[in-house]
Amino acid sequence: MEEKRSKPRRRVFKGAIIVFNERRSTIDCTVRNLSESGALLVVISIVGVPDAFDLQVSDGTRHSCRVVRRTPTQLGVEFLAAAD
């Protein structure tokens, strides 16, 4: 299979939180792979996950994200900029 990503991703297993709705709503997730420009997130369900959100990773990093791919339990996201 041909790699379409502009930056290679490395496999990781990190807990994270999807944060949206002016920081009033959160969804737990797991980061399964990561690069400078994006990540693959695993969730129980994608129901209710908006197209854009902040991602707070357990290592303390935060990213503003845009969803570029969805499956029933996975989200492929592109990092937009560092979250505040």
ChimeraX commands (.cxc) that place a marker at each C-alpha (Angstrom):
marker #1 position 0.00,0.00,0.00 radius 0.5
marker #1 position 1.34,3.41,-0.97 radius 0.5
marker #1 position 2.01,5.87,1.86 radius 0.5
marker #1 position 0.05,9.11,1.31 radius 0.5
marker #1 position 1.10,11.01,4.42 radius 0.5
marker #1 position 3.53,13.91,4.02 radius 0.5
marker #1 position 5.28,13.03,7.32 radius 0.5
marker #1 position 5.95,9.47,8.54 radius 0.5
marker #1 position 4.10,8.46,11.70 radius 0.5
marker #1 position 5.52,6.43,14.57 radius 0.5
marker #1 position 3.53,3.93,16.58 radius 0.5
marker #1 position 2.62,5.03,20.09 radius 0.5
marker #1 position 0.15,4.06,22.79 radius 0.5
marker #1 position -0.82,7.19,24.74 radius 0.5
marker #1 position -3.97,8.19,26.54 radius 0.5
marker #1 position -5.55,11.45,25.41 radius 0.5
marker #1 position -8.70,13.56,25.66 radius 0.5
marker #1 position -10.65,15.16,22.82 radius 0.5
marker #1 position -11.76,18.59,24.07 radius 0.5
marker #1 position -14.46,20.70,22.38 radius 0.5
marker #1 position -17.54,22.87,22.99 radius 0.5
marker #1 position -15.47,25.66,24.55 radius 0.5
marker #1 position -13.74,23.11,26.82 radius 0.5
marker #1 position -17.08,21.96,28.30 radius 0.5
marker #1 position -17.12,18.56,26.56 radius 0.5
marker #1 position -14.51,15.78,26.47 radius 0.5
marker #1 position -14.13,12.29,25.01 radius 0.5
marker #1 position -11.42,9.84,26.09 radius 0.5
marker #1 position -9.27,8.35,23.33 radius 0.5
marker #1 position -5.98,6.56,22.66 radius 0.5
marker #1 position -3.30,7.88,20.31 radius 0.5
marker #1 position -2.06,4.93,18.23 radius 0.5
marker #1 position 0.31,6.69,15.83 radius 0.5
marker #1 position 1.77,10.16,15.72 radius 0.5
marker #1 position 3.75,12.52,13.47 radius 0.5
marker #1 position 4.57,16.21,13.35 radius 0.5
marker #1 position 1.45,16.80,11.27 radius 0.5
marker #1 position -1.20,14.40,12.63 radius 0.5
marker #1 position -2.29,11.29,14.49 radius 0.5
marker #1 position -4.56,8.26,14.55 radius 0.5
marker #1 position -6.98,8.25,17.48 radius 0.5
marker #1 position -9.01,5.28,18.73 radius 0.5
marker #1 position -12.35,6.00,20.43 radius 0.5
marker #1 position -15.25,3.89,21.68 radius 0.5
marker #1 position -17.45,5.58,19.05 radius 0.5
marker #1 position -17.10,8.56,16.73 radius 0.5
marker #1 position -20.69,9.63,17.47 radius 0.5
marker #1 position -20.64,13.21,18.73 radius 0.5
marker #1 position -17.03,13.92,17.78 radius 0.5
marker #1 position -16.91,17.28,15.94 radius 0.5
marker #1 position -14.87,17.94,12.78 radius 0.5
marker #1 position -12.44,20.16,14.74 radius 0.5
marker #1 position -11.29,19.94,18.36 radius 0.5
marker #1 position -8.32,20.19,20.70 radius 0.5
marker #1 position -6.39,17.06,21.63 radius 0.5
marker #1 position -4.80,16.89,25.07 radius 0.5
marker #1 position -2.27,14.04,25.23 radius 0.5
marker #1 position -1.21,12.40,28.51 radius 0.5
marker #1 position 2.40,13.55,27.97 radius 0.5
marker #1 position 1.22,17.16,28.35 radius 0.5
marker #1 position 1.17,18.15,24.68 radius 0.5
marker #1 position -1.91,19.73,23.14 radius 0.5
marker #1 position -2.89,20.14,19.49 radius 0.5
marker #1 position -5.71,21.79,17.58 radius 0.5
marker #1 position -7.01,19.12,15.19 radius 0.5
marker #1 position -9.14,18.68,12.11 radius 0.5
marker #1 position -10.61,15.26,11.30 radius 0.5
marker #1 position -9.50,14.01,7.87 radius 0.5
marker #1 position -10.67,10.38,8.13 radius 0.5
marker #1 position -13.31,8.51,10.16 radius 0.5
marker #1 position -14.13,4.86,10.74 radius 0.5
marker #1 position -16.60,3.63,13.39 radius 0.5
marker #1 position -13.87,3.64,16.10 radius 0.5
marker #1 position -10.96,5.62,14.63 radius 0.5
marker #1 position -10.20,9.22,13.70 radius 0.5
marker #1 position -7.36,10.35,11.47 radius 0.5
marker #1 position -6.53,13.93,12.41 radius 0.5
marker #1 position -4.37,16.68,11.02 radius 0.5
marker #1 position -2.73,19.09,13.47 radius 0.5
marker #1 position -3.61,22.72,12.74 radius 0.5
marker #1 position -1.61,24.60,15.38 radius 0.5
marker #1 position -0.66,24.33,19.02 radius 0.5
marker #1 position -3.71,24.64,21.26 radius 0.5
marker #1 position -3.84,27.35,23.90 radius 0.5
marker link #1:1,2 radius 0.2
marker link #1:2,3 radius 0.2
marker link #1:3,4 radius 0.2
marker link #1:4,5 radius 0.2
marker link #1:5,6 radius 0.2
marker link #1:6,7 radius 0.2
marker link #1:7,8 radius 0.2
marker link #1:8,9 radius 0.2
marker link #1:9,10 radius 0.2
marker link #1:10,11 radius 0.2
marker link #1:11,12 radius 0.2
marker link #1:12,13 radius 0.2
marker link #1:13,14 radius 0.2
marker link #1:14,15 radius 0.2
marker link #1:15,16 radius 0.2
marker link #1:16,17 radius 0.2
marker link #1:17,18 radius 0.2
marker link #1:18,19 radius 0.2
marker link #1:19,20 radius 0.2
marker link #1:20,21 radius 0.2
marker link #1:21,22 radius 0.2
marker link #1:22,23 radius 0.2
marker link #1:23,24 radius 0.2
marker link #1:24,25 radius 0.2
marker link #1:25,26 radius 0.2
marker link #1:26,27 radius 0.2
marker link #1:27,28 radius 0.2
marker link #1:28,29 radius 0.2
marker link #1:29,30 radius 0.2
marker link #1:30,31 radius 0.2
marker link #1:31,32 radius 0.2
marker link #1:32,33 radius 0.2
marker link #1:33,34 radius 0.2
marker link #1:34,35 radius 0.2
marker link #1:35,36 radius 0.2
marker link #1:36,37 radius 0.2
marker link #1:37,38 radius 0.2
marker link #1:38,39 radius 0.2
marker link #1:39,40 radius 0.2
marker link #1:40,41 radius 0.2
marker link #1:41,42 radius 0.2
marker link #1:42,43 radius 0.2
marker link #1:43,44 radius 0.2
marker link #1:44,45 radius 0.2
marker link #1:45,46 radius 0.2
marker link #1:46,47 radius 0.2
marker link #1:47,48 radius 0.2
marker link #1:48,49 radius 0.2
marker link #1:49,50 radius 0.2
marker link #1:50,51 radius 0.2
marker link #1:51,52 radius 0.2
marker link #1:52,53 radius 0.2
marker link #1:53,54 radius 0.2
marker link #1:54,55 radius 0.2
marker link #1:55,56 radius 0.2
marker link #1:56,57 radius 0.2
marker link #1:57,58 radius 0.2
marker link #1:58,59 radius 0.2
marker link #1:59,60 radius 0.2
marker link #1:60,61 radius 0.2
marker link #1:61,62 radius 0.2
marker link #1:62,63 radius 0.2
marker link #1:63,64 radius 0.2
marker link #1:64,65 radius 0.2
marker link #1:65,66 radius 0.2
marker link #1:66,67 radius 0.2
marker link #1:67,68 radius 0.2
marker link #1:68,69 radius 0.2
marker link #1:69,70 radius 0.2
marker link #1:70,71 radius 0.2
marker link #1:71,72 radius 0.2
marker link #1:72,73 radius 0.2
marker link #1:73,74 radius 0.2
marker link #1:74,75 radius 0.2
marker link #1:75,76 radius 0.2
marker link #1:76,77 radius 0.2
marker link #1:77,78 radius 0.2
marker link #1:78,79 radius 0.2
marker link #1:79,80 radius 0.2
marker link #1:80,81 radius 0.2
marker link #1:81,82 radius 0.2
marker link #1:82,83 radius 0.2
marker link #1:83,84 radius 0.2
view
